[in-house]
Amino acid sequence: MRRVLIVGGGPAGMTAAVALARRGIGSHIVEIEREWSPEGIGLLLQPPTLRALASLDLLEACAAVGYRHDVINLCDGDGAVVFPMSLRPLTRPDDPPAVGISRRALHEVLEARLREAGVEVTLGQTVTRIEQDAGGVEVELTDGSRGRWDLVVGADGINSKVRKLVFGGRGLTPRYAGQIIWRVGLERPHDVSEYLLMQRPGDKVGVVPIARDELYVYCLQTRADVSRPPREELPERFRAALAPYGGVVPRLAAQIVDPAQVDYRGLYALLVPPPWHEGRVLLIGDAAHATTPHVAMGVGIAIEDAVVLAEHLAEERPLAAFAERRYERCRLVVESSWQLSVWEQDPAAATEDDRARLSAETAAALAAPI
């Protein structure tokens, strides 16, 4: 398989193209958005994710534009540190164990690497028809153009068009987790130098430095109604969600004034049962396994997918072997995240020890090789 069409230009699709190029496999990305910009605000690249990026020679570039984290401080609702959770790298001893980074900065790192590799990208297009035979896949795009490919990779997210076209009844429907998340990028005060995770019954707030002068704030809330508030009300509603919290949060909340700053969305999850391929069409990333952010590995397992996919194609392994290798690891992330979400919504359902044990066991499992 030497000609691969990648549908979706997010982290999964972009890292897949980078990984394939390193193996001498050509690819072409089609992205439905006319302006190629990332969704969301920021994220934490954890040790397993940095290990995957290091295998693509991308760790140093991400670290250069991000913010090193050696600890996650678990705090009470007033910002007092209850337990500092130390992080350890899975790569070289001096490497950062985790990196906070804006989604914009990650996108720019990946886009630059794609340009270096000569990967073609078509914006404002997606697939409308997929027909395949034993020798390849015929694809029609939204502009009516057609092409033939050895493999089509669906990296087009939780509501994947590829999954709907090819997998039919196996495509499943994303499940709402019962929580919503607020996110905003803000100026970083100089006295906020570490990750702060504050918890109250039913919700939590994270404060995450992502650059020398930037941080992002997120707030998870339990909510049966996932409908989006009016745009003009977003800053006020977000500030209200942060109002019960102390420490640095009131100062940060005062910066939230522009509706364009605020990212608001419901939390959904999806786990497609294997196989993740149908003929010569294969799913990766959120198209196969979308997760809530409680383990903070959604982007991480998508990047791991890219690394493993390139390895399997270069070694001409059967496509079925991809999901066989990836499914249990991705299931662990999706199901552990879902369980933590359930416990956050009903704090009486689990003890702090239960939550800590599940998080520790999941982190230990993810430290194992991919």
C-alpha positions in Angstrom: 0.0 0.0 0.0 1.9 3.0 -1.3 -0.9 5.6 -1.9 -3.0 6.4 1.1 -5.9 8.9 1.4 -6.3 10.3 4.9 -9.7 11.8 5.6 -9.3 14.4 8.3 -6.6 16.9 9.1 -6.6 16.8 12.9 -3.8 15.4 15.1 -4.7 11.8 14.1 -4.6 12.5 10.3 -1.6 14.8 10.5 0.6 12.4 12.6 -0.5 9.5 10.4 0.8 11.4 7.3 4.1 12.2 9.1 4.5 8.6 10.3 3.8 7.2 6.8 6.2 9.6 5.1 9.0 8.5 7.5 8.3 4.9 6.2 8.4 6.0 2.5 4.6 5.7 2.1 2.9 8.6 0.3 -0.4 10.1 1.5 -2.8 12.9 0.7 -5.0 14.6 3.4 -8.4 15.9 2.7 -9.9 18.2 5.4 -13.5 19.3 5.3 -12.8 22.8 6.8 -11.8 25.5 4.4 -9.6 27.1 7.0 -7.2 24.6 8.5 -7.2 25.5 12.2 -7.5 23.3 15.2 -10.6 22.9 17.5 -10.2 23.4 21.2 -7.8 25.4 23.3 -5.0 23.4 24.9 -4.0 20.0 26.1 -1.5 18.1 28.1 0.8 15.7 26.2 1.5 13.0 28.8 4.5 10.6 29.0 3.1 7.9 26.6 2.1 10.6 24.1 5.6 12.2 24.2 7.1 8.7 23.7 5.0 8.3 20.5 6.0 11.8 19.3 9.6 11.1 20.0 9.4 8.1 17.7 8.4 10.6 15.0 11.1 13.0 15.9 8.5 15.5 17.1 9.1 15.7 20.9 11.7 18.4 20.8 9.6 20.6 18.5 6.5 20.3 20.7 8.5 20.9 23.9 10.1 24.1 22.3 6.7 25.7 21.8 4.9 24.2 24.9 5.5 24.2 28.6 7.2 21.5 30.6 5.3 19.8 33.4 6.9 17.7 36.1 4.0 17.6 38.5 0.2 17.7 38.6 -1.0 19.3 41.8 -4.3 17.8 43.1 -6.0 20.6 45.0 -9.1 21.3 47.0 -11.7 23.8 45.8 -9.8 26.7 47.3 -6.6 25.9 45.4 -4.7 24.4 48.3 -2.4 21.5 47.2 -3.6 18.2 48.7 -1.2 15.9 46.7 1.5 16.8 44.2 1.5 13.9 41.7 5.0 13.6 40.2 5.5 12.7 36.5 8.3 10.7 35.0 9.4 10.6 31.3 9.2 7.4 29.3 11.9 8.6 26.9 15.3 10.0 27.9 15.8 11.0 31.6 16.2 14.7 30.8 13.2 14.9 28.5 10.1 16.6 29.9 7.7 14.0 31.3 4.7 16.0 30.1 4.1 19.1 27.9 1.3 21.6 28.1 0.6 23.0 24.6 -2.0 25.0 22.8 -3.8 23.1 20.0 -2.7 25.9 17.7 1.0 25.3 18.5 0.7 21.5 18.1 -1.1 22.1 14.7 1.7 24.4 13.6 4.4 21.9 14.5 2.6 19.1 12.6 1.8 21.3 9.6 5.5 22.3 9.3 6.6 18.7 9.3 4.0 17.9 6.6 5.3 20.6 4.4 8.9 19.3 4.9 7.6 15.8 3.9 5.8 17.1 0.8 2.4 15.8 1.9 -0.4 17.2 -0.2 -3.4 18.7 1.7 -6.7 19.6 0.2 -9.0 21.8 2.2 -12.8 22.2 2.0 -13.3 18.7 0.8 -14.4 15.3 2.3 -15.5 12.0 0.9 -19.0 11.5 -0.5 -18.7 8.0 -1.9 -16.3 5.1 -1.3 -16.3 2.0 -3.6 -13.6 -0.7 -3.3 -12.5 -3.9 -4.9 -9.6 -6.3 -4.2 -7.1 -3.9 -5.8 -8.0 -0.5 -4.4 -10.5 2.1 -3.3 -12.4 4.5 -5.6 -13.2 7.7 -3.8 -15.4 10.6 -4.8 -15.0 14.0 -3.0 -17.5 16.8 -2.4 -16.4 18.7 -5.6 -17.1 15.6 -7.7 -13.5 14.7 -8.3 -12.5 11.0 -8.1 -9.4 9.2 -7.3 -8.1 5.7 -6.7 -6.1 4.7 -3.6 -4.5 1.7 -2.1 -6.0 2.5 1.4 -8.4 5.1 2.9 -7.8 6.1 6.5 -10.8 7.6 8.3 -9.2 10.1 10.8 -12.3 12.4 10.6 -13.3 12.4 14.2 -16.1 11.2 16.4 -18.8 11.9 13.8 -16.7 10.3 11.1 -18.2 10.4 7.5 -15.9 7.5 6.5 -17.3 5.4 9.4 -20.9 6.2 8.3 -20.2 5.4 4.6 -18.4 2.2 5.1 -19.2 0.7 8.5 -23.0 1.2 8.4 -24.6 -0.4 11.5 -21.2 -1.0 13.1 -20.6 2.7 13.1 -22.4 3.2 16.5 -23.6 6.5 18.0 -21.5 8.6 20.4 -22.7 8.5 24.0 -23.2 11.7 26.0 -21.3 11.3 29.3 -23.5 13.6 31.3 -20.9 16.4 31.6 -20.0 19.5 29.7 -16.6 21.2 29.5 -15.7 24.9 29.4 -12.3 25.9 28.1 -10.5 29.2 27.6 -7.0 30.3 26.8 -5.6 33.2 29.0 -2.5 35.1 29.8 -0.4 33.2 32.4 0.4 35.1 35.6 4.0 34.6 36.6 3.0 33.0 39.9 1.1 30.2 38.1 3.9 27.8 37.1 2.4 24.3 37.6 -0.7 22.3 36.7 -3.5 22.9 39.3 -6.4 20.5 39.4 -9.2 21.6 41.8 -12.1 19.4 42.6 -15.5 20.0 44.2 -18.5 17.6 44.3 -19.9 17.2 40.8 -17.3 19.3 38.9 -13.6 20.3 38.7 -11.4 23.0 37.3 -7.9 22.7 35.7 -5.4 25.4 35.3 -2.7 24.4 32.8 0.3 26.5 31.7 0.9 25.9 27.9 3.6 28.4 27.1 5.8 31.0 28.8 2.9 33.5 28.7 -0.1 31.3 28.2 -2.3 28.9 30.1 -5.7 27.4 29.6 -8.5 26.9 32.1 -11.1 24.2 31.8 -14.1 23.4 34.0 -16.1 20.1 33.9 -19.7 20.3 35.1 -22.4 17.7 35.5 -25.3 18.7 33.3 -28.2 16.7 31.8 -28.9 19.4 29.2 -26.0 19.7 26.7 -27.5 22.6 24.8 -25.2 25.5 24.1 -25.9 28.8 25.9 -26.4 31.9 23.7 -23.0 33.1 22.4 -23.1 36.4 24.2 -23.7 34.7 27.5 -20.7 32.4 27.4 -18.2 34.6 29.3 -20.7 35.3 32.1 -21.8 31.6 32.3 -18.2 30.5 32.4 -17.3 32.9 35.2 -20.3 31.7 37.1 -19.1 28.1 36.8 -15.7 29.2 38.2 -17.2 31.3 41.0 -17.1 28.5 43.7 -13.4 28.1 43.3 -10.6 30.0 45.1 -6.9 30.4 44.8 -5.8 31.8 41.5 -9.2 31.1 39.8 -11.0 34.4 40.5 -8.1 36.3 39.0 -8.2 34.2 35.9 -12.0 34.3 35.6 -11.8 38.1 35.4 -9.9 37.7 32.1 -12.9 35.9 30.5 -14.8 38.7 28.7 -15.0 37.8 25.0 -17.4 35.1 23.8 -14.8 34.2 21.1 -12.4 33.2 23.9 -14.8 30.5 25.2 -15.0 26.9 24.0 -18.1 25.0 25.2 -19.1 21.5 24.4 -20.6 18.3 25.7 -18.5 15.3 26.5 -19.1 12.2 24.4 -17.5 8.8 24.0 -17.4 6.1 21.4 -15.7 2.7 21.1 -16.0 0.9 17.8 -15.7 -2.9 18.2 -13.0 -4.5 16.1 -12.3 -4.9 13.3 -11.6 -1.3 12.5 -11.2 -1.9 8.8 -13.6 -2.9 6.1 -11.7 -4.0 3.1 -9.1 -1.3 2.4 -10.8 1.3 4.6 -9.5 1.8 8.1 -10.5 3.9 11.1 -8.0 5.6 13.5 -8.3 8.2 16.3 -11.7 9.5 17.4 -13.3 7.8 14.4 -12.6 4.5 16.2 -12.3 5.5 19.9 -13.4 8.9 21.1 -13.0 9.5 24.8 -13.9 12.0 27.5 -10.8 13.9 28.8 -10.6 12.3 32.3 -7.4 10.3 31.5 -6.1 13.1 29.1 -5.1 10.6 26.5 -7.5 11.2 23.6 -5.0 12.9 21.4 -2.3 10.6 22.8 -3.9 7.3 21.6 -4.7 8.9 18.2 -1.0 9.7 17.8 -0.1 6.2 18.9 -2.5 4.9 16.2 -0.5 6.8 13.6 2.8 5.3 14.7 1.4 1.8 14.8 -0.4 2.2 11.4 2.8 3.3 9.7 4.7 0.4 11.2 2.1 -2.2 10.1 1.8 -0.8 6.5 5.6 -0.7 6.1 5.9 -4.3 7.3 2.9 -5.3 5.2 0.9 -6.8 8.1 -2.8 -7.6 7.6 -5.1 -4.7 8.4 -6.9 -6.8 11.0 -3.7 -6.9 13.0 -4.0 -3.1 13.6 -7.1 -3.2 15.7 -5.9 -6.4 17.4 -2.9 -4.5 18.6 -4.7 -1.3 19.5 -8.1 -2.2 20.8 -7.4 -3.1 24.4 -5.2 -0.1 25.0 -7.8 2.3 23.5 -10.6 0.5 25.4 -8.7 1.1 28.6 -8.6 4.8 28.0 -12.2 5.1 26.9 -13.7 3.0 29.7 -11.4 4.3 32.5 -12.3 7.9 31.5 -16.0 7.0 31.4 -15.8 5.5 34.9 -14.1 8.5 36.3 -16.7 10.7 34.7 -19.5 8.6 36.3 -17.8 8.9 39.7 -17.4 12.7 39.4 -21.1 13.0 38.8 -21.9 10.9 41.9 -19.1 11.4 44.4 -20.8 9.0 46.8 -20.4 6.1 44.3 -16.6 5.8 44.9 -14.0 6.8 47.4 -10.9 8.9 46.8 -8.9 5.7 47.0 -11.1 4.2 44.2 -10.5 7.1 41.9 -6.8 7.3 42.7 -6.4 3.5 42.2 -8.1 3.5 38.8 -6.1 6.5 37.6 -2.8 4.9 38.8 -3.6 1.5 37.3 -4.5 3.2 34.0 -1.3 5.3 33.9 0.8 2.2 34.7 -0.8 0.3 31.9 -0.3 3.1 29.4 3.4 3.3 30.3 3.8 -0.2 28.7 5.1 -0.2 25.1 2.5 0.4 22.4 
